[in-house]
Amino acid sequence: MGDPSGIGPEVAVAAFRALSGAIGSHPLRLVGDASVFRACGDIPEGALIPTTAVKSRQPGVTNPDNAPAILAAIDDAVRAALSGEAAALVTAPIHKATLLKAGFGFPGHTEYLAHLTGAARAVMMLAGGGLRVAPLTIHIPYAEVPAQVTKSAILETGRIVLKALKQDFRLAAPRLAVAGLNPHAGEGGEIGREENEFIAPAVSALRAEGFTVEGPMPPDTMFHAEARARYDAALCMYHDQALIPLKTLAFWDGVNVTLGLPIVRTSPDHGTALDIAGQGKADPRSMIAAIRLAAEIADARYG
């Protein structure tokens, strides 16, 4: 369901109807407050898995009192995926500030899903427009990024991305590009030390494990068409370094995939869009793409 005040329920219902309630052999189910979904369009009774009711729903106006209902929908859907009742989980956007006001103890969906599933490390990957990107650091201020750029973090994240490319995207010999943190990838240490001290050693260690990895690459030259043809995914050092090129190439049909979880989870690459919620303007293409990719990954992982 996501935040009931945003466009999540609208695009979920629109995607359900566009796909006629199924994706391949997978029937679709809507998880959350039934009244919220029904306010967005007609849906079959059996398509709903009702959870905790929201306190109130005013499109465009968030309400921290709805936090228990928002989280209950996530919790119930995760339990279904962990039990095998569901093949995959697709989440509509949440409004992080609203949840934080209600005492939510996580920076976002990705971190909360890692907590619920017991994953040691969850990795955000965005896919679309012929590009896959994974940010090493996610929802933290840029001032805190350099301290998080460590050899061990890059190694752990790189392994998770490479495993997912093979397991979930069926690439027999995946290729990973690793971005530098600083302009020109540090210019040999003249514009920053992170490349020499942490990023390059991590790249070398991944290569020693038998992976095909290139980097550290200058961030400003690794996303043009010819460069993208040399790798299957890019590991970037921070949120916007990864998401700006992806959303430039695939704003309307990009998909967020969470790697490193014991379940399959995707989501649209957009937020709650409170400014257009309830106005019939929400575009469901990213949600439809998220559902399609979730089914593809589920089929690749589980057969």
N, C-alpha and C positions, 0 to 999 in steps of 0.2 A: 504493500500500500504506500509506503513512504509517508511523508508529511501530508495529511489530508487537506491542508490549506494550499498546497502547491499543485503543480500539474501532474504529479505522479499518478494519482488515480485516473485522471483523464487519459493519459497516454497508455496506461495499463489496459483500460477498457477498450480504447481504440485499437490497440495492438491485438487484443483478444479477438475482437470482431474482424479485423483485417485478416487474421490467420484462421478464422472460422473455428476457434476454440481448440486448435491442435497444431502442433508442429511436427510433421512426419508422423511417427507412431506415438508421439508423446501428447497426451491430453494436457491442456493448460488449466490451471486453477488460480483463482484470485484469492489472496490471503489478506484479511484485514476486516475492518468494519464494513458489513454488508451494505449499510445505508450510504456509506461514502461512495462505494462503487456504483450502486444503483442510481445515485444522483448524477452520475457521469454517463449513463446510458443503460439500455436494456441488456441484461445478461441472463443466461439460463440459471435456474436455481441450483443445479448440481455443479456449477462452475465455481461456487463460492465456498471457501473455508473460513467461516466467520471467527473472529477473535474479539478481543476487548473493544468495546464501543468507545468512540472519541467523546470528549466532553462537549465540544461544539465544533462546527465547521463553517468557517467564513473564508471563501477563496480569497487568497491574497493577504490574509491576516493570520499570522501564526499564533499559536496558543500553547504555552508551556504545559498547560494542564493536559494536553493531548499526548505528552511524552509516554505515559504508560501504555497507551493504545498503539503508538508507533512502535515501541520496543516489543510489545507483545506479538505483533505481526511478524517482526523479524525473528524473535525467539521461536515461535511456532513453526515458521518455515524452515529454520535451521534444524530443528528437531526432526522434521519430516525428511530433510535431506540426509541427515546423519543416520537415520533409521533405515534408509533405502526406500521409504515410501515415495519420495520425490527423487527424480534423476538429477535435478539441478534447481538452483535458486536464482531468480532474477529480481533484483530489488529496485523499487522506485526511489527517487531522491528523497533524502531527509534534509532538514534544515538544522545544521549543526548548532547555530547560536541558540535556537529554541530549546534543543535538548540540553545544551550546557546550562541554560538558565534553570532547567529542572533538575540539575545535579548529575547529568550524564558524565561519566568519568573517562570518556574516550574521545580522541580528536575527530574520529569519523567512523563511517561504516566499516572500512577495512580493518581498523584496529579492533573494533567491537566483534567482528566476525572471527578474527583470530582468537579472541578471548573465549567466545562461545564454543569454538571447535577445538580448542586446545592446541592450536598451531603455534609452533615456536617462532615462526616469522612469516608474515603474510606480505605479499608483494603485489602492488597495483600495476597492472599492465593495461594500456589503452591500445586498441586495435582499430584500424580503419584506413581507407585510402591507400592501401598497399603498404602501410607502416605499422609496426608494433613498437611501443616505447614503454619502458618501465623506469619510474623515478626511484632512486636509491632512498631519498628522504621524501616525505609526503607533506603532511599538514603541520609544518613547523615554520617559524619565521626564518627568513633568509639569513639573518644574522647568526642563527644557530646551526646552519647547514655545514660549514667547514669542519666543525668538531665531530660531526657524524660521518664524515667521509673517511672511513678507515679501511685498512686492508681486509679485515675480517668481515666487515659489513658488505663490502663489494664481493668478496668470495661467496658469502652465504647467499646474497641476492642473485649473483650470476649463476650459481648452481641451480637455484630454484627456477630461474627463467629458462635456462638451457634444458632442464628436465621437462618443463612444461611444453617447450617447443617440440620436443620429441614425443612426449606422452599425449598431449592434448591437441597439438597441431600437426601431428604425424609427419614431422620432418626428421628424416633418418640421420642427417648430419647437420644439425643446426649451427648457424653462424651468429655470433654476438659481437656487436660494436659497443665499445665503452667510451663514453664522452669524458672529456676533461672537465674540470671545474672552472678553470680560469680562462680568460681570453687566449686564443692560440694554443690551448692545452698547456698553458704555463710558459711557453716559449723557452723550454729547456731550463726552467727554474728562475727565469728572469721576471716572470709575472706570476709568482706563486709557487709554493713548494708541494702542494698536495699531489700533483701528477707524479713527481719523482719519488716522493716518500710513500705514497699509499696506492695510487691508482695503477701505475705501471707495475709495481710488484704483484698486485692482485691479478692483473692481466697475465703476467708471466706464470703465476701459480696455476691459473685456470688452464693455460696452455699445457703446462706440465701434467695436468690431469687428463689430457687428451682432447680438450675442447678446442674448437676453432673460434678464437677471440682476437679482435683487433682493437687497439687503443693504447693510451688515451688519444682520442680523436678531437680535433678542434671543433667545438660545438657549432660554430657558424658555417662550417663547410660539410657537415655530415648528413644533411637532410635534403640536399638536392637529388634529383632523380638518379643520376649516375652513381652517387654515393650510396643511396638506399639499395641499389641493386646488389651491393656487395655483402649485405647482411640480412638476417631474418628478424632481428630485434635489436633495439638500441637500449642500453642501460645508461640512463642519465643521472646526474648527481642531485638534481632537485626538481620539484614539482613543475615549475613553469618551463624549465629547459626541455622537459619531455612533452608537456601538454600543449604548448604553443604550436609546434609543428604539426602535431596530430590533429588538433582542432582546426588548424588552417587547411589541412588536406581533407578532413572528414568531419566537419562540424555537425552535419545533420545525421550521419549514420555511424559515428564512432561508438565503440563499445568499451566499457571498463570491465576487465577480467581480474579477479583476485586469484593470484597464484599462491601455492604453498598451503592451501587448505585441504582437508580431507573430503571436501565437497566441491561441486562445481558451482561457481557464483559469477554472474555477470550483472551489469547494470548499464543504463544509458550513460553517455558521457556528459550530460548536462545536469544542472541543478534544479531547484524547485520552481524557478521562474515565477515568483510570486506576482510579478507585474502583469502577467497575462493569464493567471490562473482563473478558471471559471468563465473565460470569455470565448471559448471555442477556437482559440488560436494555436493551441499547443500542437506541435508536430510530433507524431508518434514514430517517425522513422528510426530514431536511435533505439527506442524501446523494442521495435520489431527486430532490428539488427541484433540487439542483446539477446532476445529470445532465440533467434536462429543460431547464434553462435553458442549459446548455452547447450542447445540440443546437439550441435556438432561436436562439442567437447565431450558431452556425456556419452555420445555414441563412440567417440574415439577412446575414451577412458574405460568404459564399461562394456562396449560391444553391443 
